Amino acid sequence: MKAVFVTGVSRGIGLEIAKVFSEDGYYIYGSSRSNFDLNKALNTDNAKHFALDVNDRNSINDIFSEIAKSEFILECLINNAGITADNIFLRMKEEEWDSVIETNLTGIFNVTKPAVKIMVKNKFGRIINISSVSGLMGNPGQVNYSASKAGIIGFSKSLAKELASRNITVNTLCPGFIESDMTDAMNENQIQSALEMIPTKRFGTSSEVANTALFLASKNANYITGQTLSVDGGLFMH
């Protein structure tokens, strides 16, 4: 049975990705910092949750050693875990910079390396990294977050070139304004300002991001690697 590993699986885009992949027949490995009941959330026995901090390299290595010995074939890794610590640059604390870069960028390095070792051995793999439109166009108050998300794009392109000959693709998804806790917290003026920038005049849904990820994981995307795909309603065209 094919398997996918999804970080940041307990809510939002990560949970929706897990649902969509589960419905497509994948065994779901998921991680989050909390003790999350993934099997209950997905209503399946074909899932396993790990309480994991993506900066804990020893735990990560132990988890992927376990996965390598399992009956399930790790075909896909989706690096979705991420945090924000917004502040204008002159007020940004060193720990706000460090924590965001460590989780959002270094965390991807930590998780991807042991996953790639499995994929190289299997001679097949799909790596999908969740960045953000903020990494493409920048956003005031998010110098740390935008830097981390832009770094993911460079990471993905370089890794794609290294792994293409191994039958492993690496692509990046950049969601725009997606219906979430963040958009729910926006006031009416903020919502209207955002909608004015979006050609489709609406926010996206987690399922639209998840189904794009499922396409990139499929055999229909065999010839797509090193690409940065925005799921943003046309907010940023590049």
C-alpha positions as CSV (number, residue, x, y, z in Angstrom):
1,M,0.0,0.0,0.0
2,K,1.3,3.4,-0.9
3,A,1.9,5.9,1.9
4,V,2.2,9.7,2.3
5,F,3.8,11.6,5.2
6,V,2.1,15.0,6.0
7,T,3.6,17.4,8.5
8,G,1.3,19.9,10.2
9,V,-1.6,17.4,9.8
10,S,-3.9,18.4,12.7
11,R,-5.8,21.3,11.0
12,G,-6.4,23.4,8.0
13,I,-4.6,22.6,4.8
14,G,-2.6,19.7,6.3
15,L,-5.7,17.9,7.5
16,E,-7.5,18.4,4.2
17,I,-4.5,17.0,2.3
18,A,-4.6,13.9,4.6
19,K,-8.3,13.5,3.9
20,V,-7.9,13.8,0.1
21,F,-5.0,11.4,0.0
22,S,-6.7,8.9,2.3
23,E,-9.8,8.9,0.0
24,D,-7.3,8.2,-2.9
25,G,-6.1,5.0,-1.2
26,Y,-3.0,6.2,0.6
27,Y,-1.9,5.1,4.1
28,I,-1.5,8.4,6.0
29,Y,1.5,9.2,8.2
30,G,0.9,12.5,9.9
31,S,2.7,14.7,12.4
32,S,1.9,17.7,14.5
33,R,3.1,19.0,17.8
34,S,-0.1,17.9,19.6
35,N,-1.5,14.5,20.5
36,F,-3.9,14.4,17.6
37,D,-6.3,11.6,16.9
38,L,-5.7,11.3,13.2
39,N,-7.5,8.0,12.7
40,K,-10.7,9.5,14.2
41,A,-10.3,12.7,12.1
42,L,-10.0,10.7,8.9
43,N,-12.4,7.9,10.0
44,T,-9.9,5.2,8.9
45,D,-7.6,2.6,10.4
46,N,-5.0,3.4,7.6
47,A,-3.3,6.2,9.4
48,K,-0.7,6.9,12.1
49,H,0.0,10.1,13.9
50,F,3.3,11.1,15.4
51,A,3.6,13.9,18.0
52,L,6.6,15.6,16.5
53,D,8.5,18.9,16.5
54,V,10.1,19.2,13.1
55,N,13.2,20.6,14.8
56,D,13.7,17.3,16.7
57,R,16.1,15.5,14.4
58,N,16.5,12.4,16.6
59,S,12.8,11.8,16.7
60,I,12.5,12.4,13.0
61,N,15.2,9.9,12.2
62,D,13.6,7.3,14.5
63,I,10.2,7.8,12.8
64,F,11.5,7.3,9.3
65,S,13.5,4.3,10.4
66,E,10.2,2.8,11.5
67,I,8.5,3.8,8.3
68,A,11.3,2.2,6.2
69,K,10.7,-1.1,7.9
70,S,6.9,-1.0,7.6
71,E,4.8,-2.8,4.9
72,F,3.8,0.6,3.5
73,I,5.7,2.2,0.6
74,L,6.5,5.9,1.2
75,E,5.7,7.5,-2.1
76,C,5.0,11.1,-1.1
77,L,6.2,13.6,1.4
78,I,4.2,16.8,2.0
79,N,6.0,19.4,4.1
80,N,3.2,21.6,5.4
81,A,4.1,22.4,9.0
82,G,4.7,26.1,9.5
83,I,4.3,28.9,12.1
84,T,4.0,32.7,12.0
85,A,5.4,35.3,14.4
86,D,4.4,38.5,12.7
87,N,5.9,41.9,13.6
88,I,7.2,44.9,11.7
89,F,10.9,44.5,11.0
90,L,12.3,47.1,13.5
91,R,10.3,45.5,16.3
92,M,10.9,41.9,15.3
93,K,12.6,40.0,18.1
94,E,15.5,37.7,17.4
95,E,13.5,34.7,18.7
96,E,10.6,35.6,16.3
97,W,13.1,35.4,13.4
98,D,14.8,32.3,14.7
99,S,11.7,30.3,15.5
100,V,10.0,30.9,12.1
101,I,13.1,30.1,10.1
102,E,13.9,27.0,12.1
103,T,10.4,25.6,11.9
104,N,9.4,26.6,8.3
105,L,12.7,26.1,6.5
106,T,15.2,24.1,8.6
107,G,12.3,21.8,9.6
108,I,11.8,20.9,5.9
109,F,15.5,20.0,5.7
110,N,15.2,17.8,8.8
111,V,12.1,15.9,7.5
112,T,13.1,15.7,3.9
113,K,16.5,14.1,4.3
114,P,15.5,10.8,5.8
115,A,12.4,10.6,3.5
116,V,14.6,11.1,0.4
117,K,16.8,8.1,1.5
118,I,13.7,5.9,1.4
119,M,12.6,7.3,-1.9
120,V,16.0,6.8,-3.5
121,K,16.0,3.2,-2.4
122,N,12.5,2.8,-3.8
123,K,13.5,4.6,-7.1
124,F,10.3,6.7,-6.9
125,G,9.0,9.7,-4.9
126,R,7.0,12.8,-4.8
127,I,8.0,15.7,-2.5
128,I,5.5,18.6,-2.3
129,N,6.5,21.6,-0.2
130,I,3.9,24.1,1.0
131,S,5.2,27.6,0.7
132,S,3.0,30.7,0.5
133,V,2.2,33.6,-1.8
134,S,4.0,35.7,0.8
135,G,7.2,34.0,-0.3
136,L,6.6,35.2,-3.8
137,M,5.4,38.8,-3.3
138,G,6.4,39.6,0.3
139,N,4.0,40.9,3.0
140,P,4.6,43.8,5.4
141,G,5.0,42.5,9.0
142,Q,6.2,39.1,7.7
143,V,9.8,39.5,6.9
144,N,10.6,36.3,8.8
145,Y,7.7,34.3,7.3
146,S,8.2,35.5,3.8
147,A,12.0,34.8,4.0
148,S,11.3,31.2,5.2
149,K,8.7,30.6,2.5
150,A,10.9,32.1,-0.3
151,G,13.7,29.8,1.0
152,I,11.4,26.8,0.5
153,I,11.1,27.7,-3.2
154,G,14.9,27.7,-3.7
155,F,15.2,24.5,-1.6
156,S,12.7,22.8,-3.9
157,K,14.2,23.9,-7.2
158,S,17.7,22.8,-6.2
159,L,16.5,19.5,-4.8
160,A,14.4,18.8,-7.9
161,K,17.6,19.1,-10.0
162,E,19.4,16.7,-7.8
163,L,16.7,14.1,-7.6
164,A,15.1,14.1,-11.1
165,S,17.4,11.3,-12.4
166,R,16.2,9.2,-9.4
167,N,12.5,9.4,-10.5
168,I,11.7,11.8,-7.6
169,T,9.9,15.0,-8.3
170,V,10.0,18.1,-6.1
171,N,7.4,20.9,-6.4
172,T,6.2,23.8,-4.4
173,L,2.6,25.0,-3.7
174,C,2.0,28.6,-2.8
175,P,-1.5,29.1,-1.3
176,G,-2.9,32.6,-1.3
177,F,-5.8,33.6,0.9
178,I,-7.4,30.3,2.0
179,E,-10.5,30.1,4.2
180,S,-9.0,29.4,7.6
181,D,-8.7,30.6,11.2
182,M,-6.6,33.4,9.8
183,T,-9.2,34.7,7.4
184,D,-11.9,34.2,10.0
185,A,-10.1,36.6,12.2
186,M,-10.0,39.3,9.5
187,N,-12.3,42.3,9.9
188,E,-14.6,43.5,7.1
189,N,-12.2,46.1,5.8
190,Q,-9.3,43.6,5.7
191,I,-11.5,41.1,3.8
192,Q,-12.6,43.7,1.2
193,S,-9.0,44.9,0.7
194,A,-7.9,41.3,0.1
195,L,-10.7,40.5,-2.2
196,E,-10.0,43.6,-4.3
197,M,-6.5,42.1,-5.0
198,I,-7.8,38.7,-6.0
199,P,-9.1,38.4,-9.6
200,T,-11.5,35.6,-8.7
201,K,-13.0,37.8,-6.0
202,R,-13.0,35.0,-3.4
203,F,-10.8,33.2,-0.9
204,G,-9.7,29.7,-1.7
205,T,-10.5,26.5,0.2
206,S,-8.2,23.9,1.8
207,S,-9.7,21.3,-0.6
208,E,-8.5,23.3,-3.6
209,V,-4.9,23.2,-2.3
210,A,-5.2,19.6,-1.3
211,N,-6.5,18.4,-4.7
212,T,-3.6,20.3,-6.4
213,A,-1.2,18.4,-4.1
214,L,-2.9,15.1,-5.1
215,F,-2.4,15.9,-8.8
216,L,1.3,16.6,-8.2
217,A,1.6,13.3,-6.4
218,S,-0.1,11.4,-9.3
219,K,1.4,9.8,-12.3
220,N,-0.3,12.5,-14.4
221,A,2.4,14.8,-13.0
222,N,5.4,12.6,-13.9
223,Y,7.0,15.3,-16.1
224,I,6.5,18.2,-13.6
225,T,9.3,19.0,-11.2
226,G,11.0,22.1,-9.8
227,Q,7.9,24.1,-10.3
228,T,6.2,26.7,-8.1
229,L,2.4,26.5,-8.4
230,S,0.3,29.2,-6.9
231,V,-3.2,28.4,-5.7
232,D,-4.3,31.9,-5.1
233,G,-7.1,32.9,-7.4
234,G,-4.7,35.0,-9.5
235,L,-3.4,37.1,-6.6
236,F,0.2,36.9,-7.8
237,M,0.9,36.0,-11.4
238,H,4.5,35.2,-12.3
